[in-house]
Each structure stands twice: as structure tokens, then as C-alpha cells.
């Protein structure tokens, strides 16, 4: 009889521990930026994210030739780490060859404005939301997301950093 009671107590304690771990994990995932950071660190999660060879909508008036499209979120730590590289690329390529999409999903308006201001004169900047037309066109649901687009709208490169992107020639 003593073994039965000890077994029930042990099962009860293990169940309680399991419940506490599940609640801790749920709280961690609800923290802003954690899920986005986890997705970005492991690579593309969405099977619909555009890949090399895919075609996207026309960017007439926004790009000359090949263009870089970077989706960044002010609350995303990997985005903030990538920001200086995107700015350096924009300085070298010129504003008509870089489209920066600042994702504003109920972010701090000051942070969004600072990120937009960082690209002033360096790139064409669009403020978008997850799930809107632009992020939907590219199938983006994790940040940062970077695409190199050819003049005909074909995706040449996609990823979460600028590792595979050739450096542009300096513009005058």
C-alpha cells in the first residue's frame, strides 16, 4: 500500500513540474521578439517565402537593375545587428537599388521613426505590417529577411543576412 501512495505522489509531482515548464515556455514565447528571433536564427520557416528563381511583383520606379529588399523590425535583435550592413550596402549601391521595409507591428513609434530616418536618402523606405501586401508578396513572416531581386522581378538570393549578396560597385 505504501508503494502505491508513493507512486501516486511521484506522478502528481511530475505532472506539476510538467505544468510549470509549459507555463514558463508559453510566457517566454509571448515575450516580444523571442519568436521572431528564434525563427530568424533557424532560417526560413514559412514554406511560401520567396526563393531564388521565384518571381515577385514589379518594382518599377523603385529599383535600377538588381535591387536589395530588406525586411527589418525595430524590435528584432538580429535585425538591429544586420542594420549597419544594410546601411553600408545602401551607401554603396544608391537609393534606387535598395528597398528597405521597416515592419511596424504595433512597435514603438519612436523606434520605427528612428529606423526610417537611418535610411534617409540612402534607400527607398516603406513601412509595412506582417501579412500586408508587401510582406505577403515575399512570403515573409520572420525577420530579418533579405532578397536580391533582378530587374525582371526574379529572386536571385534570399536569406536572413547579406552573406551571399555581392557587394555593389560604388555609385557616383
N, C-alpha and C positions, 0 to 999 in steps of 0.2 A: 504494500500500500504506500510505503514511503517513497518508493521509486516512481510510482505513478504521479504523486504530488510534485516531486522534484522535476519530473519530465514536463508536467503542465506549467510549472513556474518558469522553466527554461524556455519553452516555446513562447510563453507570454512575453518574457524579456526580449527574446529575439524579434518578435513581432513589433514591440515598442521601439527597439533600435531601428528596425527597417522603416517604420513610420517617420521617425525623426530624420533619418537620412534622406528620405523622399522629400520631406518638407524643406530641408536645407538646400537640396538641389533645386527645387522649384523656386525658392527665394533667390538663389544665385542666378538662375536663368531669367528672372524678371528684372534684374538689375540692368539699367540702360547700357547698351554697348557690349554686354557679355556675349549674347548670342551672335551678334554681328561679328565680333572679334573671333569667336570660335569658328564660324563659317569661313571667314576670310583666311584664317590660318590653315585650314584644311583644304582650301581650293574651292572651285565652283561647286555649289550644292545643287543649284537649280539646273535640271537637265535641259531647260529651254534657253539657258544663257548662250548667246551667240558665240560660235567657234570659228576658227579660220575656215574660209570658204563660204560661210553663210553671207547672205546679202541683207542689208538694212536699208531703211528708208533714205531717200535722197537728202543730202546736206548742202544743197546749192546755196551759195551765199555765205556759208559758214566756213568752208574749207577751200584751200587751193591745193590740189593734188592729194597726197596722202595726209591724213589727219589723225591726231590722237584724241580719243574721247576718254575722259577720266571721270568716274563717278566717285565722289568723296562725301563723307558725312562728318560734320564738325564734332560729333560725339564718339567717333570711331578712332581709337588709339592707332591702329595700323594706318588709317587714312592720314593722321597727323604726321606719322613717320614718313609717309610717301610724299607728303605735300612739298617739301623742298626739292625733291627730284622732279616732280611735275612742273614746279615753277622754273627750274633750270631748263627743262625741255622747252617750255613755253618761251623763255627768253631767247633761246637759240632758234626755235622754229618760226616764231612770229605768231601774231594773234589769229591769223586766218587759217592756221594749221593745227590749232588746239581748241577743243571744246571741253570746258570743264563744267560738269554737272554737280552742283552742290545740293545734296539731298537734305531737305528740310522736313523731317517727320516730327513736327512739334518740338523742334530743337529750340535752344535759347536763341532768340532773335539777334542778340549781340554777337554770338559765335558765328551765326550764319552770315551776318553782315561783315564780320572780320575776314571770313574765308573768301567771300565775294570780293572784298577790297584787295585782298592779297594778289588777285589776278588782274587788277585794273590795268588795262592797256596791254596785258600780256596774252590774254586768251579771251575767246568768246565764252561768257559765263551764263549758265541757265540754272535757275533754282527750281528743283523738281521734288516730287514726293515718290516714295516707293509705291509701285503699282500704277503710276500715271502713264501717259502715252510714251514718254521718252524712256523711262526705265523698263516699261513693258516691251518696247521695240527691241531693246538689247537683252531682255530676259534677266535683268539684274535684280537680285534680292539679297546680296551680301556685298559689303563694302570693305576695302576699295575694289573697284572693278575698272580695268583699263583695256581699251580696244584701240588697235591701229587699223584705220579704215582707208581703203584705196579710193581713188576719185570716183570709181563706178559704184561705190557703196559696198564693196566686198570686204569682209573682215579678214585682215591679214594676220593679226595676232590678237589674242585675248588672254587675260590673266588678272592677277591681283597685285602686280608690281611692274616695273619698267625693265625687268631683267632681259627680255627678248626683244626690246624695242631698239632699233638702230638710232643712234644719235643724229639729229638733223644737222644739215650744213648751216653754218651761220648765215643769218639774213642781214641785209644791209639796212 
